[in-house]
Amino acid sequence: MKKFLSFIENRPYLSTLLCALIANVLIWCLHMRSLVWGIWGMICHPVSALYNALILVAFYGIALFFRRRIFVLSLVSVLWLGLGITNCVLLGMRVTPLQAIDFYIIRTGIAIVGVYMSPLEIVLSAVGILAGIVLLVLLFRKAPRFSRPPVPHVLIATLCVLLALLLFTLAFVGLGNATPDKFDDMRDGYDAYGFPYCFLRSLFDRGIDRPDNYSPETVNALLRELSAREPNASAEKPNVIFIQLESFFDVARLKDVSFSEDPIPTFHALATEGLSGTLRVPGIGSGTVNTEFEVLTGLPLDLFGTGEYPYQSVLREKSCETVAYNLLALGYGTHAFHNHTAAFYDRYRVYANLGFDDFTGAEHMKNLTYNSLGWEKDENLTSYILKALDSTESQDFVFAVTVEGHGGYPEIPTDEEDIAVFGIEDEALANSYAYYAAVLRATDSFLATLTDALKMRDEETLLVLYGDHLPTLDLTEDDFTEGDLLSTDYVIWSTYGLPKEAAIEGELPAYHLYPYAFSLLEFDTGLVPRLWTAYADTDRHVELLKLLGYDTLYGDALAYGSPFPFEKRAMRLGIDEIQITSLALASGKDFFVTGENFTESSHVFINGRRAKTSFISENTLYIEGEKIEIGDEIAVVQISTDLRRLSETTPFIVTTIN
């Protein structure tokens, strides 16, 4: 130990460099989840390995400014190795590596960690985190203090500043010509360019780059081009329903894998009756809201930064043209539903900037049912979608996001698997496929019930179904007869029939889906659909979408004039209004609160303070141990699983206590 401490004190620069190099090797191996493959990855990508080492040197070099050098070196090691271990664990659960966005959604992510980790794994993770904190505290208190290196501090500061500048330059603009502007596959990007670089790039690379030709003249020229085209003017306005299906794809596209029965007969029937194909989505195994973003806005995710989630980075505060806003302009009511928490990816905030009149998440749904893993069943959505269609006298746009097909996919049998899987020798993987087939069938059953109900209605309806991304089932490019790891499936079906000649050959990018649907409806509202009609088959399409996207979200909104047509909506949470009608004394300090549309997420607040609440029924809540007086204000608040206050009722003023 004395020799080690002496080395740290007498060889400050060498010891710092060695710490950075060792950390670089460990982090690379953790990412590849193999010592051999980690070292081989560094050998195959020597320039990337060098840049990542320099990034770590910049961080470890901070220790040179402090006398508590061992503590600072340990702190940096815990930071980076902790990130590396977290990345390693995540890659055991999903395809996408650790990105900065994961820390933005950590509150909601904690709520579902039990689906992916056993209780023992959760306990061990907590113990590991606690041990790291205790170690740092002990090192801060007990580790020796050294004299500063015998080199002018100006030189040290200069070196650190230069390395820091390199760090931020790398994060913002990439490794010169050594890295692409965008990663087609985040996992491949991390494999080739290293975890430290890619993680920092996901932290700092944000937004749409300003187009070189962005100016009022360029925007006006585009508007003139679009206005010169003959507009469509369809008088028919059916209801429009988009349903994003969690981890959904057509398993008939799997090579050498078959099932004892078709898990998705309804989807196949709708595909035969309507228009269908494969959909090019922006992520593998995760990134639900990024597919959602592309579909709702018609903008490609590739316009944005590495690993960016526009829901988190810009759409919480800004709004842009969407399918919902364009249908609002045609007189449609706009409704969104998700049978999981409304707080995930801040949907309860973002949807107001996407043009929705109301959004109903699981916290505002009654009598929810769950599958064996605890995911809300998709059948919960049926009644709410139909209620939305009845909620206005005009036509309605409904956007629903399912969740039942979400992973993980158990490697041991559960109560749900009764579809046999053939062609997979590994028993654990076969069990995962059997579970996946079971949840596919459950989702398909939901679609059958919904489409049967739509056929019975007097109103005509256009239905768009699509998968958000592939499931995390260790799939590879060679597992498919058609498509690849970025290919899901879509169907566009209607109660009135669609012309088969309108089918599109080849794979459809997700950001093309809503303009394509608009073309079937003969709607020409909005610049994004008109751009698609004019330029979808040309190289200019993405270039012009970039111009429009930058102008709307980061520029001067020149394309839309004044007033800006996409102002934030006064969105109501919950299609059913929750209200209090009375308060009744149960006994002592216990009370019944009666009203309408309560759910298991309803909690009573008295004068702004949360009371102990028990859910009895959709009309009754029970509160215990509360002193309530005349004039007190009582409200019912919907609280998410990560303890966010989503909505609350109009205060009920206590006038009598009986």
LINMO-V750259 format. One line per field, one symbol per residue. ss: DSSP state (H for helix, E for strand, - for the rest). psi: psi as a letter, one per 20 degrees, with the letter a starting at -180 (. if undefined). A space follows every 10 residues. Layout:
ss->???
psi->???
This chain:
ss->-HHHHHHHHH -HHHHHHHHH HHHHHHHHHH HH--HHHHHH HHHH-HHHHH HHHHHHHHHH HHHHH---HH HHHHHHHHHH HHHHHHHHHH H--------- HHHH-HHHHH H-HHHH--HH HHHHHHHHHH HHHHHHHHHH HH-------- --HHHHHHHH HHHHHHHHHH HHH--HHH-- -----HHHHH HHH-HHHHHH HHHH------ -----HHHHH HHHHHHH--- --------EE EEEEE----- HHHE---EE- ----HHHHHH HHH-EEEEEE -------HHH HHHHHHH--- HHH------H HHH------- --HHHHHH-- --EEEEEE-- ---HHHHHHH HHH----EEE -HHH-----E -----E-HHH HHHHHHHHHH -----EEEEE E--------- ---------- EE----HHHH HHHHHHHHHH HHHHHHHHHH HHHHHH---- EEEEEEE--- ------HHHE ------EEEE EEEE-----H HH-----EEH HHHHHHHHHH H-----HHHH HHHHH----H HHHHHHHHHH HHH------- ---------- -EE-----EE EEEEEEE--E EEEEEE---- -EEEEE--EE --EEEEE--E EEE------- --EEEEEEE- ----EEEE-- -EE-----
psi->hghghhgggi mggghggggg gghggghghg gikpgghghh hhhhmhgghg ghghghhggh ihhiiqhmhg ggghghgggg hggggggggh iihrhprprh hhhhjhghhh hjhihhqrhg hgghgggggg ggggghgghh hhqqprqqql qphggggggh gghgggghgg hgirlcjiqr hqphohghgh hhjqggghgh hhhhoqapqp qhjprhgggh gghhghhiqo qqmpipnrqp ppopppkpro iiippjprqi roilhgghgh hghbqraqpo riroiakgih ggggghhjpq hiharpjqoh hhhhihhqrr prhgghhghj jqqpqqqpka piipkkhigh hhjjkphqpo ahijqqlqqq ahijqpqhhh hghhghhhhi iriarqppoq orihjqaroq iqqaiiojpq pqjohogghh hghggghghg hgghgghggg hghhhiqhqq ppppqqqhrq rnkkqrhiiq hpabijpbqq poqriiqqph iiqpqrqpqh iighhgghhh ikpkpqhghh gghhjhjrii ghghhggggg gghibjlhhi apqpilqpqm ppophpppqp hrpppgqdkq qppqbqkqri jppppokjpp qopppgriip qpqqkpoprp iqppqppppr hkkpogrqrp popphqo.
